[in-house]
Amino acid sequence: MRADILDSMQTMVLFPGIGREQKLHEIRRLVTLKYGYLVYYTVDEIAEENIILTAASRP
């Protein structure tokens, strides 16, 4: 499971626009392939970094 999340995050670093844009336009959502976990993130183009946002555990 950890490898699936890390693979998705590596893809996000290479292609920051890959995630689906949310209603808050700075936030993007990426779904991991194997387990379907949601990764929310924002891209700071000036600093050239991705910021990962995490939520509480899933119900």
PyMOL commands that set and color helices and strands:
alter all, ss='L'
color gray80, all
select helices_A, chain A and resi 2-14+16-18
alter helices_A, ss='H'
color red, helices_A
select strands_A, chain A and resi 20-21+27-31+38-44+49-53
alter strands_A, ss='S'
color yellow, strands_A
deselect
rebuild
show_as cartoon
